[in-house]
């Protein structure tokens, strides 16, 4: 890693920390109430571990193959590894036992496979249910009106624990528009919390990325997933 890149990441990390602290304070929370997860898609292990050395405690990968290719190099003594991308059922067995949280569960079929593989590996896997809060046809996630039904179906599956909700709202051209989706998501989170469904806890509301994490925190998020604002623009080619 070049000195220029390390200096940039160091500056970005401090800036993000300050912004999270400011947003948390405005939302009536403490900095420690908000989890800063770095989205590490396309980022090499050396760079990820440098960010961990700065104090980063949570990293998230989007692709199973990329996660596996980096797995032995992560400094997981000081950080939690999570899976935040769309997960196919036939790849569940490859990551169960390797990640601390799967954020993108959106079907009974996927939850059942995570349960099956968790039992097989004698581990308990924490999951978030992904909600398609914008009801977009091209996005994964359970539709908001189907959320309670899904939770009711998976609540008794063995060796998995639902810890909250995750969402990726539609791309919006203003903070006011994106905040409406975040607020809708927070209302769902509060509503589910109030139902006291057996074996379902609403500890985590994961929403907000590089462009909108500040607004997400103001709207109730307690986990934000930040990539390019920390590591710089990605090259997906």
C-alpha positions as CSV (number, residue, x, y, z in Angstrom):
1,X,0.0,0.0,0.0
2,X,1.3,3.4,-0.9
3,X,1.9,6.2,1.6
4,X,-0.6,8.3,-0.3
5,X,-3.3,5.7,0.1
6,X,-2.7,5.1,3.8
7,X,-2.8,8.8,4.5
8,X,-6.1,9.0,2.5
9,X,-7.7,6.2,4.4
10,X,-6.5,7.5,7.8
11,X,-8.0,10.9,7.0
12,X,-11.2,9.4,5.7
13,X,-11.6,7.1,8.7
14,X,-11.3,10.1,11.1
15,X,-13.7,12.2,9.0
16,X,-16.3,9.4,9.0
17,X,-15.9,8.9,12.8
18,X,-16.5,12.6,13.3
19,X,-19.6,12.5,11.1
20,X,-21.0,9.4,12.8
21,X,-20.5,11.1,16.2
22,X,-22.2,14.2,15.0
23,X,-25.2,12.4,13.5
24,X,-25.5,10.2,16.6
25,X,-25.6,13.2,18.9
26,X,-28.3,14.9,16.7
27,X,-30.3,11.6,16.9
28,X,-30.0,11.6,20.7
29,X,-27.6,8.7,20.8
30,X,-24.0,8.1,21.7
31,X,-21.2,7.4,19.3
32,X,-20.9,3.9,20.7
33,X,-24.5,3.2,19.8
34,X,-23.6,3.2,16.1
35,X,-21.7,0.4,14.4
36,X,-19.4,1.5,11.5
37,X,-19.0,-1.4,9.1
38,X,-16.6,-1.0,6.2
39,X,-17.9,-2.5,2.9
40,X,-14.8,-4.1,1.5
41,X,-15.8,-5.2,-1.9
42,X,-12.8,-5.1,-4.3
43,X,-10.5,-3.9,-1.4
44,X,-7.3,-5.9,-0.9
45,X,-6.5,-7.5,2.4
46,X,-3.6,-5.3,3.2
47,X,-5.7,-2.2,2.9
48,X,-8.5,-3.8,4.9
49,X,-6.1,-4.7,7.7
50,X,-4.7,-1.2,7.7
51,X,-8.2,0.2,8.3
52,X,-8.6,-2.4,11.1
53,X,-5.3,-1.1,12.6
54,X,-6.9,2.4,12.8
55,X,-9.7,1.0,15.0
56,X,-12.2,-0.4,12.5
57,X,-14.1,-3.2,14.1
58,X,-16.5,-4.5,11.4
59,X,-16.0,-5.5,7.8
60,X,-18.5,-6.8,5.3
61,X,-18.1,-8.6,2.0
62,X,-20.6,-8.8,-0.9
63,X,-19.3,-11.8,-2.8
64,X,-18.7,-15.3,-1.4
65,X,-15.8,-16.0,-3.7
66,X,-14.1,-12.8,-2.8
67,X,-14.6,-13.4,0.9
68,X,-13.1,-16.9,0.6
69,X,-10.1,-15.6,-1.4
70,X,-9.3,-13.1,1.3
71,X,-10.3,-15.1,4.4
72,X,-7.0,-16.3,5.6
73,X,-5.5,-12.8,5.3
74,X,-8.1,-10.8,7.4
75,X,-7.0,-9.7,10.8
76,X,-10.0,-11.2,12.5
77,X,-8.5,-11.0,16.0
78,X,-9.5,-7.3,16.0
79,X,-12.5,-7.3,13.6
80,X,-15.9,-9.0,13.0
81,X,-16.4,-10.4,9.4
82,X,-20.0,-10.2,8.1
83,X,-21.7,-11.0,4.8
84,X,-23.7,-8.1,3.3
85,X,-24.4,-9.1,-0.3
86,X,-27.0,-11.2,-2.0
87,X,-26.5,-14.8,-1.0
88,X,-27.4,-17.8,-3.1
89,X,-28.6,-20.9,-1.1
90,X,-26.0,-23.1,-2.8
91,X,-23.2,-21.0,-1.4
92,X,-24.4,-20.8,2.2
93,X,-22.3,-23.8,3.2
94,X,-19.1,-21.9,2.2
95,X,-19.5,-19.1,4.7
96,X,-21.4,-20.5,7.6
97,X,-18.9,-20.6,10.5
98,X,-16.7,-18.0,8.9
99,X,-18.9,-14.9,9.3
100,X,-20.4,-13.5,12.4
101,X,-23.5,-12.1,10.8
102,X,-25.4,-12.6,7.4
103,X,-27.2,-9.4,6.7
104,X,-29.1,-10.3,3.5
105,X,-31.7,-13.0,4.4
106,X,-34.8,-12.4,2.3
107,X,-36.6,-15.8,2.0
108,X,-37.6,-18.8,4.0
109,X,-35.6,-21.0,1.7
110,X,-32.4,-19.1,2.4
111,X,-33.0,-19.0,6.2
112,X,-33.7,-22.8,6.1
113,X,-30.4,-23.5,4.4
114,X,-28.5,-21.3,6.8
115,X,-30.2,-23.2,9.6
116,X,-29.3,-26.5,8.0
117,X,-25.6,-25.6,7.5
118,X,-25.4,-24.1,11.0
119,X,-26.7,-27.3,12.6
120,X,-24.3,-29.3,10.5
121,X,-21.3,-27.2,11.6
122,X,-22.5,-27.0,15.2
123,X,-22.6,-23.2,15.2
124,X,-25.2,-20.5,15.7
125,X,-25.5,-18.0,12.9
126,X,-26.9,-14.5,13.5
127,X,-28.8,-13.0,10.6
128,X,-30.6,-9.8,9.6
129,X,-33.7,-9.9,7.4
130,X,-33.3,-7.7,4.3
131,X,-36.3,-5.6,3.4
132,X,-37.0,-4.2,0.0
133,X,-38.2,-0.9,1.4
134,X,-38.6,0.7,-2.0
135,X,-40.5,-2.3,-3.5
136,X,-38.1,-2.3,-6.4
137,X,-38.4,-5.2,-8.9
138,X,-34.7,-5.5,-9.5
139,X,-33.7,-5.7,-5.9
140,X,-33.6,-8.5,-3.3
141,X,-35.3,-8.3,0.0
142,X,-38.7,-9.2,1.4
143,X,-41.5,-6.8,0.7
144,X,-42.5,-4.7,3.8
145,X,-46.0,-6.1,3.9
146,X,-44.6,-9.7,4.0
147,X,-42.0,-9.1,6.7
148,X,-44.0,-10.3,9.7
149,X,-45.1,-13.5,7.8
150,X,-41.4,-14.3,7.0
151,X,-40.3,-13.7,10.5
152,X,-43.0,-15.9,11.8
153,X,-42.0,-18.7,9.5
154,X,-38.3,-18.6,10.4
155,X,-38.4,-17.8,14.1
156,X,-38.1,-21.4,15.2
157,X,-35.4,-22.5,12.8
158,X,-32.6,-24.2,14.6
159,X,-29.2,-22.5,15.1
160,X,-30.1,-19.2,13.6
161,X,-30.9,-15.9,15.5
162,X,-32.7,-13.0,13.9
163,X,-30.9,-9.9,15.2
164,X,-32.6,-7.1,13.2
165,X,-33.3,-5.7,9.7
166,X,-31.3,-4.4,6.8
167,X,-32.2,-2.3,3.8
168,X,-30.8,-0.7,0.6
169,X,-33.3,2.1,-0.3
170,X,-33.7,3.3,-3.9
171,X,-31.3,5.8,-5.3
172,X,-32.7,9.3,-4.5
173,X,-31.7,12.7,-5.7
174,X,-32.2,14.4,-2.4
175,X,-31.6,13.8,1.3
176,X,-35.3,14.4,2.0
177,X,-36.3,11.6,-0.3
178,X,-33.9,9.1,1.0
179,X,-34.8,10.0,4.6
180,X,-38.4,9.0,3.9
181,X,-37.3,5.5,3.1
182,X,-35.1,5.4,6.1
183,X,-37.9,6.6,8.3
184,X,-40.2,4.0,6.9
185,X,-37.6,1.4,7.6
186,X,-37.2,2.6,11.2
187,X,-41.0,2.5,11.7
188,X,-40.9,-1.2,10.6
189,X,-38.1,-1.8,13.0
190,X,-40.0,-0.3,15.9
191,X,-43.2,-2.1,14.9
192,X,-41.5,-5.5,14.9
193,X,-39.7,-4.7,18.2
194,X,-43.1,-4.0,19.7
195,X,-44.6,-7.4,18.6
196,X,-42.2,-9.3,20.9
197,X,-42.0,-12.3,18.5
198,X,-40.4,-15.3,20.1
199,X,-36.7,-15.8,19.1
200,X,-36.7,-12.5,17.1
201,X,-34.7,-9.6,18.5
202,X,-34.5,-6.2,16.9
203,X,-31.0,-5.2,18.0
204,X,-29.6,-4.0,14.6
205,X,-31.1,-1.7,12.0
206,X,-28.5,-1.7,9.2
207,X,-29.1,1.0,6.6
208,X,-27.1,3.8,5.1
209,X,-24.0,3.8,2.9
210,X,-21.3,6.2,1.8
211,X,-23.6,8.8,0.3
212,X,-26.3,8.7,3.0
213,X,-25.1,7.3,6.3
214,X,-25.5,10.6,8.0
215,X,-29.2,10.7,7.1
216,X,-29.6,7.0,8.0
217,X,-28.4,7.6,11.5
218,X,-30.7,10.6,12.0
219,X,-33.5,8.3,10.9
220,X,-32.7,5.5,13.4
221,X,-29.9,3.3,11.9
222,X,-27.5,1.9,14.4
223,X,-25.3,0.2,11.8
224,X,-24.0,1.9,8.6
225,X,-22.1,0.2,5.7
226,X,-19.5,2.5,4.3
227,X,-17.1,1.6,1.4
228,X,-16.0,4.3,-1.0
229,X,-16.0,7.1,1.5
230,X,-13.4,5.2,3.4
231,X,-11.4,3.4,0.7
232,X,-12.0,5.7,-2.3
233,X,-13.8,5.1,-5.5
234,X,-13.9,1.4,-6.6
235,X,-12.8,-0.1,-9.9
236,X,-15.3,-2.8,-10.7
237,X,-13.8,-3.7,-14.0
